[in-house]
Amino acid sequence: MINLIVCATDQKLFLGLEFTKHRWRASTGVQYIAGLYTSVAADVQVKENFVLWSLRGGFRATKWLEIFVRGENLLNQKYEINAGFPMPGANAMAGLNFVF
């Protein structure tokens, strides 16, 4: 790049898989980020490299209700997209989706 931009990467690769059978579904994805600029100040240029892994699953209980679980950053990577603002470590959530 001629002009450096915050949040721009040198390389980015994503690989994902999805499986669905009847009322069940599951998916996973791995994302590799290399050379993410978190600061482009004239005196300090900071780059980050990291790998993120996510996993999701769901069960359609009825036509209008799905139960899901999701895990993000399961490798617990320490990284920042903008310098000085760390992203969350490994985290998980569960919930319900209602279809109207």
N, C-alpha and C positions, 0 to 999 in steps of 0.2 A: 504494500500500500504506500502511496505517496504521502497521504495524510493519515496519521494514526487516529483510530476511533475507539473510544471506550466500548467494551463489550464485543468488539470484533475479534474473531479467532483466526489463527493461521490454518488450523485443521479441525474438522468436526466429523465424527463418524457415529452412526446410530445403527444398531442391530436389534430387531424386535421379533418376537414370536407370539402368535395368538392361537389359542385352542378353544373350540366351542363344541359341546356335545349336549344335545337336548337342552336342559335348563341351566347347565353349568357353563361357565366361561373362565378362562385364565389367560393372562398375558404377562410377558416380561420384556424388558428392554435394557440394553446397555448402551450408554453414551460416552464417547471418548472426546474430550476437549483438549486441544493442544494450542498453546500460545494465545490464551484469552487475555486481551489487554484490560487490566482493571484500573490503570492510571496511565495517562499519556501526557502528563505535565512535562515541560521542557527539561526540568532537572531530575525527574523520577518517572521512569517508564517501567511498569510492573506487569509481568505476564504470569498466568496461572495455567497449570496442567492438572487434569483430574479425570477420573472415571466415575460415572454415576450408574447405579443399578436400581431398577424399580420392578415391582412385582404387584400384580393386581388379580383379584379373583371375584367372582360373583355367582349368585344363585338366584334365578327367577322363581320366586315362591308362588306367585300368581301372575295373571295377565297384567296386573297393575302394581306389583311390588317386587323389587329386586333388593337382595341383601348383598353388600359388597365389603371387601377389605382391600386395603392398599398400603404398600410400603414404599417409601421413597428414600433415596440415598442410603441403601442398605449396606454399603461398604463404609459408611460413616466418614466420608471424605471431608476434610477441612478445606474450604475454598471460598473465594469471594468473587462476585461478578463485578461489583464496584468496590474499589479500595476503601477499606474501613468499615465495610458492611458484610460481616460473615454470614454465610448461608447456613440453614439448619443442618444438624447432623442427621443420623438415621432417625426416621420417624414413621409412624404407622397410624392409620385411621380405619374406622369401620363405620358403616352407615346404611341407610335405606334410601332407595330411589322409588318415588311414586310416579306412575305414568297415568296421566289424565286423558 
